[in-house]
Amino acid sequence: MAATTGPASIDDDVDFKYWAFISYSHQDEAWATWIHRSLEGYRLPRGVAGSDFRGEKVPKHLRPVFRDRDELAGGADLGGKLRRSLRDSRTLIVICSEKSAGSKWVNEEVRYFKSLGREDRVLCLIVSGEPYACGTPGAEHKECFPKSIRFQLDGEGEISSEPAEPLAADVRPGKDGKPDALLKLVAGVLDIGFDRLKQRDARRRKMRRIQWYAGSACGLIFGAAGYLLLADQGVGLPGKETIQLELDRRELSVMRAVASDEEIFSTAKRLRLDLSNAIHRAKEDSGWISQTLRDGEDDDLPDDPFSHSQAMAALCVAPERGPWSDDLLLKCARMTFVPEPGKSISGFQELYAPPEPSLKPFDSCGAFWFVNLLAASTRKEGLVPGSMRPALAEDLLEVQQALEPYRAGTGGWWMFPGADQTAPPNAYSASLALLALLECRKAGLPWMGSVERRDELLEATALWLRENFHQDGKAAGWRGTGENRYEIFDGLTLQIHATLLRAKNEAGIGIPDHILQAMERQLIDCASRTAAFPVASGEFESDIKVQGRAIQRKEAYRFLWYPWALVAMDGWLKMEKAEPRPKEQVVRIRRARAHLVMDIGPVLVDSLENNWLFMAAETLYGLSSVRED
């Protein structure tokens, strides 16, 4: 709720008695009692108390606040006293619910207060119902705003048909919550910015808590305070875990304070621009992006549609354009699907649909990133003109058709094509398949021409991944195949956590508790990592048949942990807003994310600016999840 700035509607010559008048239906008396006591009991922070409010000095408490049950019990002339009390009040606070919306007394109190020329001094506290539900057929009974709130008054002081824009705090589940709602109302009463008041209030509360701890520590000759700080810092003392748990639960950590979202988002933006610039420097005159970002090391490397498309997908997902104009970004994004001069087929077709069947068919990973690129470029605002969208739809269908031989009927996906092979479906291919399906869903694109087919595959792939989760003692996650079939990979597990969280948040596919608990442990543990944390590689091997011949295929992939930890943390924090988790878990995952962005990010990005393209592309993709929604 934004406070108004300097309205001249309060009469300068009125000797106000009340800071606020609470208007409510007596069926909402519990809420009226709460806000009455809270407003009068709230001690204004230093810098607010004592400041000037329309020629008056703001007291330490907003007292008195008028509530008719307390002020007018037994009054003979109730109407007259009510009007006098309204005139004597600087602000009107209306408790809004389905009951108050139907109360003629609440409606009349609001109308009369507005008629005094104080329309901009009306504040709302929504406790139930829905604002403006009366405009939705069948939902009229849910309306919480009285008519005099919804509309302005005319020149005669009567309710007009001109819509009003009431300022409101909201204590309904999932909204402001009581603490922020109280602060919003206090800010509205005093015509000060909510953010300013909240910051001052937070500083005061933190200082009070610190003072409380310090006072307790004085009783123990300061030893307890030193013990708490050392335990907070992570020194291996008895009870360290319990102390840190309690500090995190109350957001009181001093030695492990979490950076603000503003600092995190600002750093992530700078890192994304650094990577975007590095990829731009690696662009060749032809439009292809070199496989390596190292200067002078790309002369002998062929153009690689896979890593090129991975980089273009990341650039399309990134919120900033950087050095990439729309025309340049679209041109480079289309390179994979447009034949080069002198060639009859595109880079994609050379890999997945050559004129003659290849004796070394390409693995599925590249095709999934081609899907991601097409979906990301389609939903990138203002990038693809309408005339080009049919061509992109044809490209998408061609890629999805090429992926059909890699799909197992169980919901899993193979690294290499064909059901007649020795390797089982693997978690890495399935995680990339799930990511591609999610990107198509987010862009509103079908799979093989059908959104129903897309959603069926999305759910089947997510369920397959859930069923193939392993818990091996302390290690929990997803294994490789072949020689790696007993090894749980950290980076792969983080990537699957990230995609499963997206599937939950975007498609409503649940995550079992045992996977969620293991996920939270792994994300929290990221707070102790450094930029040198090892990146594991997995090898995929299978005997396949091509043109009746048995062929052995091998591929190795590096499972980067950093970008997918960021995506997973973003997904977890979004999930937590809808399904609250313990407070200490929220604090610890926010702390881990801040550490990855603020501490590891600059070191890692600096090294990636002179490294392989796919590593920079995946990292840019991950950093793009760290932004303000």
N, C-alpha and C positions, 0 to 999 in steps of 0.2 A: 504494500500500500504506500503510494507516494504521498508525502505531505504537501499541502498546498503552499505556495510561496507568497506571503504577504497579502492575503486578501483584506480588503477594506470593509468587510461586511459587518464586523463586530463594532457596535457603537462605542465611540471613544468616551462618551459621557455616562455610560452605564456603570454603576457600581456593582460589579458582579460578585455574587455570593458563592457560586459553585464553579468548580473547574469542569464538571461534566454532569449531564442529566442522563440517567440510564432509562431508556424506554424499552419495555419488554412485555410479553404475555406472561401472566402469572403461572402458566404451565411451564415456563422456562425459568422459574425462580431460582433453581440451583445455579444456573449460569449467571443470573443477575447477581446472586450473592458472591459468586467467585470473582467476577470482574470488579464488583464494588470493593471488596476487600483487597483485591490485588492492586487496584489503582491507588487506593488510599495508603496501602502498605508499602508501595514501591518507593524506594529511596532513590532519588535521581542522582546520576553520577556527577562527580565534580566536573565543572565546566558547563554543565547544563543547569544544575541548581545554582542560583545566583545570577544567571544570565538575564538579559532583557526580553520580555515578552509583551509587546505593545505598550511599552511604558511602565510595565510592572516588573518587579524583581521576582524571578521564578523561585518558589520555596523548595525546600528539600523533599517535600511530599505534596502530591496533588490532592490536598484536602481543603474543603469537603467535596465529596461527590454525592449528587442527589439520587436517591432511589425512593420511589413513592411509598413503599411499604414502611420504610424507616422514618420518612419525613412527614407523612400526612396521615398516619393512622388515627382514625377517630375524627378527622376534620369534618366540619359541617359543610363548608363550601369547597368541596373537593375540586370542582372545575376551576374556580377562581384561583385557588392556591396552586394548582398545577400550572396554569398559565403564568402566574407570577414566578414560579420556580423555573419554568422554561426561559422566561425573560432574564432571570438572574444567572443563567448558565452560559458559560463560554462555548461549550461544545455539547452536541447531542450524540450519544452512543446508542445505537439501536441493535438489540439482540435479535438477529434474523433467523427465523425458523418457519416451518409450515404453520405453527400456531400464531406467531406474530404477524405473518402475512395476512391472516384472516381476522386479526384483531382490529376493530374499528377505533379503539382507544390508541393503539400504537400508531395507526395510520393518521389519526387526527393530531397526535403529539408531534409527529414528524411534519405534517402540513403546517401546523401553527408555528413551529420553530423556524421552518423555512420562510414563512411569511414575515418573520422579523428581519429578513435580509441576511440570514445566516446559512444560506443553502450550502455554501462551501465548508460549513463547520459541522456537517453531519457525517458521522463515521459509523460503519457497520461491523458487527461481529457475527459472522455466519457460524451457527452451531449445528444446523441440520438443514435438510432440503436442498434445493438447487436454485441458484439465481436464474431468473428469466425463464423458468420452466413453464410459465403460463403461455408462452408462445409455442410450445410443443404439444400438439394434439395428444391427449391421453396422459400427459404428464402434468397437467395443471395443478393437481393436488400436491405436487412436490415444490411448488413455488415458495421461496423463503423471503422474498422482498415484498414489503407492503407497497401498495400502488404509489404512495407519496414518495417512496424511495426510488422507484423505477422511473418516475417522470418529474419534470421540472414544474414549477408553479407559473401561472400566467400573471399578468399585471394586476389581476384582482385578488391574488393570493389563493387561487383555486388550482387544483391539479390539472395540468395541461396534457396534451398528447406528445409533447417534446421529450424524447428520452433523456434521462439523467445518467451521469456516470459516477455512481457512488464509490467512495473509497472504502475498502473492506479488508478486515483481517478474517482468517478462516481457521477454525479449530476442528473442522471435520477430519476424520481419519485420513492420513496421507497428505494433509495440507500444511498450514503454518505450524501447528502445534501451539500449546498454551504459552510457552515462553516468548516465542516470536510474535504471537498474536497480541500479547500484552504490550510488548515493545512497540508494535505498529500503532496501537491505539494511543500510547503515551506520546509517540512521535507526532501523531495527528493532532492531539490536543495542543501540543506546544509548537506546531508548525515547524518542526525540524526534520531533517532527513533521517529516514529509518536506519540507513547504513551507519551514519554518524553515531546515532544513539546506540545501536547494537555494538559497534566497536568499542565505544566507551564503557558500555555495560559489561562486555566480555573482558576488557582489561581490568575493570574493577573486580569482577567475580574471580578472575584468575589471581589478582593480587590478594583478595581476601582469602582464597584457598591457600596461597603460598604463605600468607601471614599466619593462617591457622596452623599449617604444618610447622612453620618456624616457631610459633609460640609453644607448640607441643614439644618441639625439640629443645627449647630453652629449659624445660623442666627436666630434661635428661642431659643437661650441660652440653647442648649442641651435638651430642654424639649421634642421636637418632637422625638429625637432619643430614649429617655427613653420611650416615649409613644409607639413607634413602637416596641421596644423590649418586652415591657410588653404585648402588643396586640399579638405579634408573639408567646409569651410563652403561651397565652391562658387566661390571666387575663381578667375578664369580663368588658371591657371598651367599651364605645360607639364607634361603627365603627370597632370593633374587627374583625368581619367576613369579612368585606370589605378589611381590611388591610391584613389579612391572605390570602384572595383570590388573591390579587395582588402580594404578596410575593411568593405564590406558583406558580402563573402563570409565574413568572420570575425566579423561582428556587433561591430565595434570602433569604429564611428563615435561620436565625441564631440559634434561640432557638429550632427549630424543624427540624434540619438538618437530611436528610435521609442517613442512612448507605449505603456504597457502595455495589454493587452487590457481589464483592469479599468477603466482610465481611459476607454478608447474606448467600452466598453459603457455605462458610467455616463453619459457625455455624450450618447450616442445616445438613451438612455432619456429623459433630461431634454428633449431636442429633440423627441422623439415626443410627450411629454406637452404641451409648448408648442403643437404643431400640433393635437393632439387638442382642447385647450382652445379654440384659435382657431376650429376648425370648429364646436365646440359653441356658441360665442357667435354664430355665423352662422346657427344653426338658427332657423327661423321657427316661429311657434305651430302652423302646420299640420303641421310635421314636415319640410318641405322645407329643404334647405340652400341658402342664397343663393349665386348664382354668384360673388359677390365677398365678400371678408372685410372690405372697407372699410366702416366705420360710415357709415350714411346714404346709401350709394350703390346700394342694391338696390331702391329703391322702384319704379323703372321697368323693372326686369329681370324677365322671366318666369321661372317655375320651369323648371329645366333638368334633365331626367332623366339626361342624359349625365354632367355634372359631379357631380351628386348621387350617382349610382351609383359613380362613380370614387372619391369621398370615402368612401362607405360600404364599398367594397371595401378601401380602405386601412385604415380603422378595424378591419375584421374581421381583417386580416392582422397588425395591430399587436399585440404581446404584452400591452400594458397596456390596461386599460379606461378609465383617466382618469375624466372626468366622465360617461361613458356607462354607464348601467346596462344590463343585458341586455335588459330590456323596451323601453327607449328605443332602443337600437341596433337591435333587431329591428324595431321599428315603423318607424324611418326607413329601414332597409334594404328593407322591403317597399313603401315609398311608390311606387316606380317600377312595381310590378306590380299594384297595387290601385287600381281606379278611385276618383277623388275623389268626394265627395258631389255629386250632380247630373250626373255623367258616367257614360257606359255603358262606356267603355273606359279602360284604364290609360295611364299616360304612355309606357310602352314601345310599346303598340299604336298610340298616336297617331303615333309616329315610324316604326314598321316594319310595322304591320299596320292601317292606317286603313281604315274602311268603304269609302271611295272611293279608288282609286289616286291617289297624289299626283303632281303634275307636277314636284315637286322631291323625289325620294326621298332619304332620309337616307343619309349615308355609313356605312361598315361599322364605324368606330372605336367609336362608342357601344355597338353591340351586343356587341362583344368585351368591353367593360368590364362590360356587364350579365352576361355569362357569368362573368367574374372575381368579381363580387359574389355571384352565386348559389353558386359553388364555395367562395369564402372563408367565406361565412356558414354553409354546410353543415358545413364542417370546424372552425368556431370552437367550441371546447369549451363545451358547456352553453348555447349560444345558441339553437339551433332545437329546439323540442320535437318528439318523434316524431310527434305528430298533425299537424304542419305540413309535414313533409317531403314527403308526396305532392304538396302544392300547389307546393312549390319544384321538384320534379321536373317537373311540368307546365310551370312557367314556363321552366325550362331548355330543355325540348324546344321550346317556342314560339320562344325566342330562336335556338336552333340552326337551326330550320326557316327563320326569317327570314334567316339568314346564308347559306343555300344559294345564292341568286343572286349572291353576292359571291365564290364560290369558283371559281377557274379549275381546269381539269382537270390542270394541270401541277404542282400543289403550291403555286402562287402564289394570291394573293387580290387582288381588285379593291377600290378605294376606293368605287366606285359599282356598283349592281347591273346584271346582264345581260351575257351574252357578246357581244351586238351593240353594242359600243362601241369608241371609237377609242383609249382608253388601255390600256396593258398592265398586268398585275398589278404591284404595287409593294411595295417592301421594308417600308414602314411598316405597311401592312395585314397583311402576312405575319408581321411580328414580333408584332403584337397577337394574331393568330390563334394563333401558337405559344404565346404566354403564356397565352391562354385554354385551349388544349388541355392545357398543363402543369398549370394550376390544376384542371381537371377530373380529370386523372389523380391529382393529389395528394389530391383529395377523394374519389377512388374513384367518380367520376361518369362516365356514358357520353357519347357524342356521337351524337345521333339514335338513342338507345336501344341503342347497341352500344359496348362497350369496344374491340372489335376495330376498329371503324370509327374510333374516337377515336385509337387507336395508329397506324393506317395514315395518317390525316391528319397526326398529329404528326410522323411520320417524313418524309412527303412534303414538309411545310412546311419542316422543318429542312433537308432536302436542297436544296430550292429556294433557300433563303437562302444556303446554302453555295455553290451554283453561281452566284449573282449577286453574289458578293464581287468587288470591283475593286481592283487595285493600280495607282495612277497615280503613278509616281515615288515620292516620299516619302509621299504620301497613300494611305491604304488604308482601304477600308470599303464602304459601300453608298450608292448614288446615289439621287436623286429621279427624277421622271418629267417629261415635257413640257419646259418651259424649264429645269428643274433636272436634266435627264437626264445631264449631264456633271459635276455637282457632288456631291462626297462630303460627307455631313453627319456632323459629329462626334457630336452627341447621338443621332441615329438609329443610328449605328454602335455606340455604347456600349450602346444598348438591345438591339440584336441580339446583341452579344457576351454580354450578360447572359442572354438567353433561350437562346442556343445552349449556354452553360455549364450552365444548368439542364437542358436536354435531355440533355446528356452525363451529368451527375451523377445525374439521376433516371430517365432512360430509356435510358441507354447508347448514345446516338447520338454518334458520333465527331466530332471537329473536326480538319480537316486542319492540318498543321504550319504552312503559310504563313499561315493565318488565326490560329492560336494565337500565332505570333510577332508578328504585327501587333497583336493584342489586348494582348499583354504590353507592347509599346512604348507603346501609347496609355494603358494603365492607369498605368504608371510616370510618364508625362509629366504625369499629373494632379497630381503632387506640386508642380508649379510653377505651378498655377493659383490664381486668386483668386476671391472671390465675384462679381467683376465680369466673369468670363470670359463671352464672348458666347454667347447662345443663338440658334441659327439657326432659321429658319422655312422650311418647304417648301410649295409650292403644288401642288395636284392638280387636274387639269382633264381632262374627257372629254366627248365627244358621245355621249349615250345615247339610247335610244328608249323612250318611255313612251306607251302606248296608241297606238302607230303614229306618234307625233310625235317628231322629232329635237329633243333638248333639250341644251343645254350646261350642265354642272355644274362648279362650282369649289368647292374648300375649301382652306383653309390651316391648317397645324398647326405649333406650336412644338415643336422637338425638345429637350426638357430633357436636359442632360447629367449633372447632379449625381446625381439618384436612381439612374440606371441605371449610373453608374460604381460606386456603392456595391454594387448588386446583382451587378454583374460581378466586383468584387473579392471579394465573399463567395463567389461561385461558383468563382472561380479558386482561392482558398485551400482550398476543400473538394476541388476536383479534385486539387490538389497533394498532399493527404494520401494519396490513392490512387495517384497517378502523380507521384512527386517530380520537381520542377524544380530548376534550379540555385539554390543557397542565396542568391546575391545577388539573384535575381529575387524570391524570397520576401520578403527584407528590404525591397526597394524597393517592392513592392506593399503590404506592411503599412505602410510609411512613408507611402505615398500615401493609403491609407485613413485612417490617423491624422490626416493633414493635412486631409482632406475633413471628417472628423467634428469634430476639436478646433478647427481654425482657421477653416475656411469655414462649417461648420454653424451656429454661433451667429449669425453675420452674416446668412447666407442666411435662416434661419428667422425672425429678427427682421423681415426685410423681407417675408417671405411671410405673416406674421400680419396684413398690411394689403394683401393682393394678391388675385389671382384664385384661386378655389377649386381649379381643376384643378391649379395649380402646387403648392399646399399638399398636395393629395391625392397627387400623384405623388411628392413629396418624402417624405411620411410613408410611402408604400409602399416607397421605397428605403431609408429609415432603419430600417425594420422588418427588414431583412436583417442589420443590425449588432447582433447579440445573441449571448449565449452559448447554444450548442446544448444 
